[in-house]
Amino acid sequence: MGRAYAVREAKIKKTGAAKGKLYTNFAKEIYLVAKNGSPEIEANSALKHLVEKAKKMQVPADIINRALEKAKGAGKDEYEQIIYEGFGPGASTFMIKTLTDNVNRTVGEVRAAFNKVHKSLGVSNSVSYNYDNLAVMSFKTDKEEDILMGLLDASIEPVECETDEDGLLNVSVSYVDNVKAKEVIESIIPDVDYEVDENGWYAKDMITLEGEDLELFNKLYDMLDEIDDVTDIYHNVNLD
């Protein structure tokens, strides 16, 4: 099944330190997914999973409902998801996911953060070739073999499908198989409770930073995390 991926949520990225930013990001993403597909939850599997995830993250119902109603109407907001690639201190690299209605503002703020630590953004694929874009799911179950066979029967080749010492089955698949993999899992475990449900960029090889490089890395990370349009930050640094 290829290289196994550990679930590294706390080490690789944050979902936004402030609840306000978390709520705003979910509202924008729900609006975008609903606007680009169907605003009816039962008719849009990607939207259904996103709303379920928002609820699990304790996003208030009125924020979710306002985003859905906005998508059903003649909302003029045009959000675009853009991923920036950058080179940090030492041999660190970044994949920065943003959701914005003003590309010039967002790229300016992201570039300014890198400039403050004398580092730079990269061009497309200058960093991403060292990352895999994966859908990562973790949940408690004793049906590892059934899940694996179900994925293979659906022509999904999992990168990882292994149970860890905490009894969590960790499943990683290509991001293009995200919805299809969930359909398989939920056909076997209808009431599955995902403890991790992320679609992100995971470094193929991790590095360790020390001293000034580590200090600058943390400074850059914090500046990026404070940008309103930044929704997720991925990197290749071990933070044990």
KEKE-3310 file (N, C-alpha, C; in steps of 0.2 Angstrom, whole numbers, plus 5000, padded with zeros to 4 digits):
npx = (5004:5011:5020:5017:5006:5007:4995:4996:4990:4992:5005:5007:4998:4987:4970:4966:4969:4960:4942:4934:4940:4940:4926:4923:4931:4925:4912:4914:4919:4909:4899:4906:4907:4893:4889:4895:4891:4877:4866:4858:4859:4858:4859:4872:4886:4899:4896:4888:4897:4905:4897:4894:4907:4909:4899:4904:4915:4910:4904:4893:4875:4868:4878:4881:4869:4866:4877:4873:4860:4864:4871:4860:4853:4856:4869:4884:4897:4913:4922:4939:4949:4966:4982:4997:5015:5030:5046:5054:5064:5080:5079:5066:5049:5033:5016:5002:4986:4973:4957:4949:4942:4949:4962:4974:4976:4977:4989:4998:4999:5003:5015:5022:5023:5033:5043:5047:5055:5065:5063:5055:5041:5037:5036:5023:5023:5035:5037:5027:5029:5036:5026:5011:4995:4982:4967:4963:4958:4952:4946:4937:4936:4933:4934:4944:4949:4937:4935:4947:4946:4934:4938:4947:4939:4932:4940:4950:4965:4972:4984:4987:4980:4978:4977:4980:4989:4980:4968:4962:4957:4967:4965:4971:4970:4971:4967:4957:4949:4942:4928:4922:4929:4924:4911:4912:4917:4906:4896:4899:4901:4888:4886:4898:4910:4920:4936:4947:4946:4952:4958:4972:4989:5003:5019:5032:5044:5051:5059:5071:5072:5083:5088:5091:5085:5073:5067:5064:5056:5045:5040:5037:5027:5017:5014:5008:4997:4990:4984:4969:4963:4970:4968:4973:4989:5003:5018:5035:5041:5047:5039:5041)
npy = (4994:5006:5020:5022:5033:5043:5050:5067:5078:5088:5091:5095:5105:5118:5122:5134:5146:5154:5154:5162:5164:5151:5148:5157:5153:5140:5144:5151:5141:5131:5139:5140:5127:5123:5133:5129:5117:5108:5117:5109:5099:5084:5081:5084:5077:5080:5093:5088:5081:5091:5099:5091:5089:5103:5104:5095:5101:5111:5122:5135:5132:5143:5149:5140:5138:5151:5152:5142:5147:5158:5153:5148:5159:5174:5177:5186:5185:5179:5166:5160:5146:5145:5138:5141:5140:5138:5143:5140:5144:5136:5119:5119:5118:5125:5122:5131:5134:5143:5153:5164:5180:5190:5190:5197:5204:5193:5186:5196:5197:5185:5184:5194:5189:5179:5187:5194:5185:5184:5175:5166:5165:5151:5146:5138:5120:5120:5116:5107:5095:5087:5083:5074:5074:5071:5062:5060:5050:5045:5033:5024:5007:4989:4983:4983:4974:4972:4986:4988:4979:4983:4996:4992:4984:4995:5000:5008:5013:5012:5022:5021:5010:5005:5000:5009:5009:5015:5010:5016:5016:5021:5029:5033:5040:5045:5062:5063:5052:5055:5057:5045:5035:5038:5034:5021:5017:5022:5013:5002:5005:5013:5022:5029:5038:5050:5054:5060:5070:5075:5084:5086:5092:5082:5080:5071:5068:5071:5084:5090:5105:5116:5128:5145:5143:5136:5145:5155:5148:5145:5158:5162:5153:5157:5170:5167:5160:5169:5176:5181:5174:5163:5146:5133:5126:5118:5108:5103:5100:5091:5092:5087)
npz = (5000:4999:5007:5024:5033:5047:5058:5060:5065:5076:5074:5061:5057:5061:5065:5066:5078:5085:5089:5082:5069:5065:5063:5053:5043:5041:5037:5025:5017:5017:5010:4998:4993:4993:4984:4972:4970:4974:4985:4993:5006:5006:4993:4990:4993:4997:5003:5013:5021:5025:5032:5043:5048:5052:5062:5071:5075:5083:5077:5077:5074:5067:5060:5051:5044:5039:5029:5021:5017:5010:5000:4993:4988:4979:4981:4980:4983:4979:4981:4981:4981:4985:4984:4991:4990:4999:5005:5020:5035:5037:5030:5028:5022:5015:5013:5010:5013:5006:5007:4998:4994:4988:4979:4977:4989:4998:4993:4995:5009:5013:5006:5013:5026:5024:5019:5031:5038:5030:5020:5006:4994:4983:4966:4957:4961:4965:4978:4981:4975:4984:4993:4997:4992:5002:5008:5024:5037:5053:5064:5077:5076:5073:5061:5052:5041:5034:5029:5022:5012:5006:5001:4991:4983:4978:4969:4975:4980:4995:5004:5017:5029:5043:5060:5075:5091:5099:5095:5084:5068:5055:5040:5024:5009:4991:4988:4978:4980:4991:4994:4989:4996:5009:5007:5005:5018:5026:5022:5028:5041:5047:5057:5059:5068:5065:5071:5065:5051:5037:5023:5015:5013:5014:5020:5011:5017:5033:5042:5055:5064:5073:5085:5079:5067:5070:5079:5070:5061:5069:5071:5058:5055:5065:5060:5048:5052:5058:5047:5040:5029:5027:5029:5031:5036:5031:5033:5033:5045:5060:5075:5088)
capx = (5000:5015:5022:5012:5006:5004:4990:5000:4986:4994:5012:5008:4994:4982:4964:4965:4969:4954:4936:4931:4943:4938:4919:4923:4933:4919:4906:4916:4920:4902:4896:4909:4905:4886:4888:4898:4887:4870:4865:4854:4864:4857:4860:4879:4889:4904:4893:4885:4902:4908:4893:4895:4913:4908:4895:4908:4920:4906:4902:4886:4871:4866:4883:4881:4863:4867:4881:4868:4855:4867:4872:4854:4851:4860:4875:4889:4903:4916:4928:4943:4954:4972:4987:5004:5021:5035:5053:5055:5071:5083:5076:5058:5045:5026:5010:4998:4979:4969:4951:4949:4938:4953:4969:4980:4977:4980:4996:5002:4999:5007:5022:5025:5025:5039:5049:5049:5060:5070:5062:5051:5036:5040:5032:5019:5026:5042:5037:5022:5031:5038:5020:5006:4988:4979:4962:4965:4952:4953:4940:4937:4932:4937:4933:4950:4949:4932:4936:4952:4943:4929:4941:4950:4934:4929:4946:4953:4972:4974:4991:4987:4974:4980:4974:4985:4989:4974:4962:4960:4959:4969:4964:4974:4969:4972:4962:4952:4945:4939:4921:4921:4931:4919:4905:4913:4917:4899:4892:4901:4899:4884:4886:4905:4912:4927:4940:4951:4943:4955:4960:4978:4996:5007:5026:5035:5050:5051:5066:5071:5076:5086:5091:5088:5080:5067:5064:5061:5051:5039:5038:5034:5021:5012:5012:5004:4991:4986:4981:4962:4962:4974:4963:4977:4996:5006:5025:5039:5045:5045:5038:5041)
capy = (5000:5011:5022:5023:5040:5044:5056:5071:5084:5093:5093:5098:5111:5120:5123:5141:5146:5158:5151:5167:5162:5144:5149:5161:5148:5135:5148:5152:5134:5129:5143:5139:5120:5124:5137:5126:5111:5109:5119:5105:5094:5077:5081:5086:5073:5084:5097:5084:5079:5097:5102:5086:5091:5109:5103:5091:5107:5115:5128:5136:5131:5149:5151:5135:5139:5157:5150:5138:5151:5163:5150:5147:5165:5177:5179:5189:5183:5174:5164:5155:5142:5145:5135:5144:5136:5143:5140:5143:5143:5129:5116:5119:5120:5126:5122:5136:5134:5149:5154:5172:5184:5195:5186:5202:5205:5187:5184:5201:5196:5179:5186:5199:5185:5176:5192:5196:5181:5184:5169:5168:5160:5148:5145:5132:5114:5121:5113:5102:5088:5084:5082:5070:5077:5065:5062:5056:5048:5040:5032:5018:5001:4983:4981:4985:4970:4974:4992:4987:4975:4988:5001:4989:4983:5001:5003:5013:5010:5016:5023:5018:5007:5002:5002:5010:5007:5017:5007:5020:5014:5027:5027:5038:5039:5051:5067:5062:5047:5056:5056:5038:5031:5039:5030:5014:5017:5022:5008:4996:5008:5018:5028:5030:5044:5052:5058:5065:5070:5080:5083:5090:5090:5079:5079:5064:5067:5076:5087:5093:5111:5118:5135:5151:5141:5134:5151:5159:5144:5146:5165:5162:5149:5161:5175:5164:5157:5175:5179:5178:5170:5156:5141:5127:5127:5111:5109:5096:5100:5088:5097:5083)
capz = (5000:4999:5013:5029:5035:5054:5058:5063:5065:5080:5072:5054:5056:5066:5061:5068:5085:5087:5086:5077:5063:5063:5061:5047:5038:5039:5033:5018:5014:5016:5005:4991:4991:4991:4978:4966:4969:4976:4992:4997:5009:5005:4986:4989:4998:4999:5007:5019:5025:5027:5037:5048:5051:5056:5068:5076:5078:5087:5074:5078:5068:5064:5055:5045:5041:5035:5024:5016:5014:5006:4993:4989:4985:4974:4984:4975:4985:4975:4985:4977:4985:4982:4988:4990:4991:5001:5008:5026:5038:5036:5024:5029:5016:5017:5009:5013:5009:5008:5004:4998:4989:4985:4978:4978:4997:5001:4991:4998:5016:5014:5004:5018:5031:5022:5019:5038:5040:5024:5015:5000:4991:4978:4961:4957:4960:4968:4985:4981:4973:4990:4997:4994:4993:5004:5012:5030:5041:5058:5068:5081:5073:5073:5055:5047:5035:5029:5026:5017:5006:5003:4997:4986:4978:4975:4965:4979:4983:5001:5006:5024:5032:5049:5067:5079:5098:5103:5093:5079:5061:5051:5033:5020:5002:4987:4989:4973:4982:4997:4995:4987:5002:5014:5005:5007:5026:5029:5020:5032:5048:5045:5062:5060:5071:5063:5075:5061:5044:5034:5016:5016:5010:5019:5017:5010:5021:5038:5045:5062:5065:5079:5086:5076:5062:5073:5081:5064:5058:5073:5070:5052:5056:5068:5056:5043:5055:5059:5041:5040:5023:5028:5032:5034:5035:5031:5032:5034:5051:5065:5081:5094)
cpx = (5004:5017:5016:5012:5003:5000:4994:4997:4990:5001:5012:5004:4990:4976:4962:4964:4962:4947:4933:4933:4940:4930:4919:4925:4928:4914:4908:4917:4913:4898:4899:4907:4898:4885:4890:4895:4880:4870:4861:4859:4864:4859:4868:4883:4895:4902:4891:4891:4905:4904:4893:4901:4912:4904:4900:4913:4916:4904:4895:4881:4869:4871:4882:4874:4863:4871:4877:4863:4858:4869:4866:4851:4856:4866:4880:4896:4906:4923:4932:4948:4961:4977:4994:5009:5026:5041:5054:5063:5073:5081:5069:5055:5037:5022:5005:4991:4975:4962:4950:4944:4942:4960:4974:4981:4980:4987:5000:5004:5004:5014:5026:5027:5032:5045:5051:5054:5065:5069:5057:5046:5040:5034:5028:5024:5033:5043:5032:5024:5034:5032:5016:4999:4984:4972:4964:4959:4954:4947:4940:4933:4936:4936:4938:4950:4943:4932:4941:4949:4938:4932:4944:4945:4931:4935:4950:4960:4974:4982:4992:4980:4976:4978:4980:4984:4983:4967:4959:4962:4961:4969:4967:4973:4970:4966:4956:4947:4942:4932:4919:4923:4926:4913:4906:4913:4910:4894:4893:4900:4895:4884:4894:4906:4919:4931:4945:4947:4946:4958:4966:4984:5001:5014:5029:5041:5050:5058:5065:5075:5078:5088:5087:5083:5073:5063:5060:5055:5044:5036:5034:5027:5015:5010:5007:4997:4987:4982:4974:4960:4965:4969:4967:4984:4999:5013:5028:5043:5043:5045:5038:5045)
cpy = (5006:5014:5024:5030:5040:5050:5061:5078:5090:5096:5097:5104:5112:5122:5131:5142:5149:5155:5156:5165:5155:5144:5152:5157:5143:5138:5149:5146:5131:5133:5141:5132:5120:5127:5133:5119:5112:5112:5115:5099:5087:5076:5082:5082:5076:5089:5094:5083:5085:5100:5097:5088:5098:5108:5099:5096:5112:5122:5129:5135:5137:5151:5146:5137:5146:5156:5147:5142:5156:5160:5148:5153:5168:5180:5181:5187:5178:5172:5159:5152:5142:5142:5138:5140:5140:5139:5144:5142:5136:5126:5115:5121:5121:5125:5126:5136:5140:5149:5161:5174:5190:5192:5191:5203:5199:5186:5189:5200:5190:5180:5190:5195:5182:5181:5194:5192:5180:5177:5171:5163:5157:5148:5139:5125:5114:5117:5107:5095:5084:5082:5078:5074:5071:5067:5058:5056:5044:5039:5025:5012:4995:4979:4983:4981:4972:4981:4992:4984:4979:4993:4998:4987:4989:5004:5008:5010:5014:5017:5020:5015:5002:5004:5003:5008:5009:5014:5011:5017:5020:5025:5034:5036:5045:5055:5066:5057:5048:5054:5048:5034:5032:5035:5023:5013:5017:5017:5002:4998:5014:5024:5029:5037:5046:5056:5063:5064:5076:5079:5088:5088:5088:5077:5072:5063:5073:5078:5089:5100:5113:5126:5140:5148:5139:5140:5154:5155:5145:5153:5165:5159:5153:5167:5173:5162:5163:5178:5176:5174:5164:5151:5135:5128:5120:5112:5102:5096:5096:5092:5093:5086)
cpz = (5000:5006:5018:5031:5042:5053:5063:5064:5070:5078:5066:5054:5061:5062:5063:5075:5088:5084:5081:5070:5060:5060:5054:5041:5036:5035:5026:5014:5012:5010:4998:4989:4989:4985:4971:4965:4970:4983:4996:5000:5007:4997:4985:4994:5001:5004:5014:5024:5028:5033:5044:5052:5055:5062:5074:5079:5082:5084:5075:5072:5064:5059:5049:5041:5036:5029:5018:5013:5009:4999:4989:4985:4980:4977:4979:4977:4981:4978:4981:4982:4982:4987:4987:4993:4993:5004:5014:5028:5037:5029:5024:5023:5019:5012:5012:5009:5011:5004:5004:4993:4986:4985:4979:4985:5000:5000:4994:5005:5017:5012:5010:5024:5030:5022:5026:5041:5035:5020:5010:4998:4985:4972:4961:4956:4963:4975:4984:4979:4978:4995:4993:4996:4995:5008:5018:5035:5047:5062:5071:5077:5074:5066:5050:5041:5031:5026:5021:5011:5002:4999:4991:4980:4975:4970:4968:4982:4989:5002:5013:5026:5037:5055:5071:5086:5102:5100:5087:5072:5057:5043:5029:5013:4998:4988:4984:4975:4989:4998:4994:4993:5008:5013:5007:5015:5029:5027:5025:5039:5047:5051:5064:5063:5069:5068:5071:5054:5040:5027:5016:5012:5015:5016:5017:5015:5026:5040:5052:5061:5072:5079:5083:5071:5064:5076:5075:5061:5062:5072:5063:5052:5059:5064:5051:5046:5057:5053:5041:5034:5023:5032:5035:5032:5036:5030:5034:5040:5057:5071:5087:5099)
residu = (MET:GLY:ARG:ALA:TYR:ALA:VAL:ARG:GLU:ALA:LYS:ILE:LYS:LYS:THR:GLY:ALA:ALA:LYS:GLY:LYS:LEU:TYR:THR:ASN:PHE:ALA:LYS:GLU:ILE:TYR:LEU:VAL:ALA:LYS:ASN:GLY:SER:PRO:GLU:ILE:GLU:ALA:ASN:SER:ALA:LEU:LYS:HIS:LEU:VAL:GLU:LYS:ALA:LYS:LYS:MET:GLN:VAL:PRO:ALA:ASP:ILE:ILE:ASN:ARG:ALA:LEU:GLU:LYS:ALA:LYS:GLY:ALA:GLY:LYS:ASP:GLU:TYR:GLU:GLN:ILE:ILE:TYR:GLU:GLY:PHE:GLY:PRO:GLY:ALA:SER:THR:PHE:MET:ILE:LYS:THR:LEU:THR:ASP:ASN:VAL:ASN:ARG:THR:VAL:GLY:GLU:VAL:ARG:ALA:ALA:PHE:ASN:LYS:VAL:HIS:LYS:SER:LEU:GLY:VAL:SER:ASN:SER:VAL:SER:TYR:ASN:TYR:ASP:ASN:LEU:ALA:VAL:MET:SER:PHE:LYS:THR:ASP:LYS:GLU:GLU:ASP:ILE:LEU:MET:GLY:LEU:LEU:ASP:ALA:SER:ILE:GLU:PRO:VAL:GLU:CYS:GLU:THR:ASP:GLU:ASP:GLY:LEU:LEU:ASN:VAL:SER:VAL:SER:TYR:VAL:ASP:ASN:VAL:LYS:ALA:LYS:GLU:VAL:ILE:GLU:SER:ILE:ILE:PRO:ASP:VAL:ASP:TYR:GLU:VAL:ASP:GLU:ASN:GLY:TRP:TYR:ALA:LYS:ASP:MET:ILE:THR:LEU:GLU:GLY:GLU:ASP:LEU:GLU:LEU:PHE:ASN:LYS:LEU:TYR:ASP:MET:LEU:ASP:GLU:ILE:ASP:ASP:VAL:THR:ASP:ILE:TYR:HIS:ASN:VAL:ASN:LEU:ASP)
# end
